């Protein structure tokens, strides 16, 4: 069964950094595109970034160089490095591959 499990969320102060991980399992190959989304309270789920199996990346404009997506195909894991975090980055962060979604990891930015 295909599954995605996010980890790495937590509480961080404004200006801080976090790295999220998304571990994939059960996929027959690793040709899938991995995507990160987030959903803040009361808001729609929002696309952040994606990465193909050969490393091509795409970001939403608002990221403005603060976030970096990467993946390690040998470990079946995608990452989202987040720097200069602000309170408006507070959300549940989800990863997605094909039709599979993880359960999300909470990121809270607060002083």
C-alpha positions in Angstrom: 0.0 0.0 0.0 1.4 3.4 -1.0 2.0 5.6 2.0 3.5 9.0 2.8 4.6 10.0 6.3 5.7 13.5 7.1 7.9 14.4 10.0 10.0 17.3 11.3 7.4 19.8 12.3 7.3 21.7 15.5 7.4 25.0 17.3 10.0 27.5 16.0 10.6 31.2 16.7 10.2 33.8 13.9 13.3 33.8 11.8 14.1 30.2 12.6 14.4 27.2 10.3 13.0 23.7 10.1 13.5 20.8 7.7 10.5 18.6 7.0 10.8 15.1 5.7 8.4 12.9 3.8 9.0 9.2 3.7 7.4 7.2 0.9 6.6 3.5 1.0 4.8 1.0 -1.1 5.3 2.7 -4.4 6.4 0.3 -7.2 8.9 2.9 -8.5 10.2 6.3 -7.6 9.2 8.1 -10.8 6.5 10.1 -9.1 6.6 13.8 -8.6 6.7 14.8 -4.9 4.9 17.9 -3.8 4.6 19.9 -0.6 1.4 21.7 0.4 0.3 23.5 3.5 -3.0 24.5 5.1 -3.3 27.2 7.6 -6.4 27.4 9.9 -9.4 28.6 8.0 -7.6 28.6 4.7 -7.5 26.3 1.6 -4.7 23.9 1.1 -1.9 25.7 -0.8 0.8 24.3 -3.1 4.3 25.1 -2.1 6.8 23.2 -4.2 7.4 20.1 -6.2 10.3 18.0 -7.4 10.5 15.4 -10.1 12.4 12.1 -9.8 15.3 13.6 -11.7 15.4 16.7 -9.5 13.5 19.4 -11.4 11.9 21.8 -9.0 9.0 24.2 -9.1 8.0 26.7 -6.4 5.1 29.0 -5.7 6.2 32.6 -6.0 5.5 33.5 -2.4 8.3 31.2 -1.2 10.8 33.9 -2.5 13.9 31.6 -2.0 13.1 30.9 1.7 12.1 27.2 1.1 14.1 24.5 -0.7 12.7 21.2 -1.8 14.9 18.2 -2.4 14.7 14.4 -2.5 16.8 11.3 -1.9 15.5 8.6 -4.2 17.7 6.0 -2.4 15.9 6.8 0.8 12.5 7.3 -0.8 12.4 10.6 1.1 11.6 14.2 0.1 12.6 17.2 2.2 11.5 20.8 2.6 14.1 23.1 4.1 12.4 26.2 5.4 14.4 29.3 6.5 13.5 32.7 7.8 10.1 31.4 9.0 7.4 33.9 9.9 4.2 33.5 11.9 2.2 33.4 8.6 4.0 30.1 7.8 2.1 28.4 10.6 0.2 25.6 9.1 -0.1 21.9 8.7 2.4 20.8 6.0 1.5 17.9 3.7 3.3 15.9 1.1 1.7 14.4 -1.9 2.7 11.9 -4.6 0.3 10.8 -7.3 -3.0 10.4 -5.5 -1.5 9.7 -2.1 -1.4 12.2 0.8 0.4 12.1 4.1 -1.4 13.0 7.3 0.6 16.2 7.7 3.0 17.7 10.2 2.2 20.8 12.2 4.6 23.8 11.9 4.0 26.6 14.4 6.0 29.8 14.2 5.6 31.9 17.3 7.7 33.8 19.8 
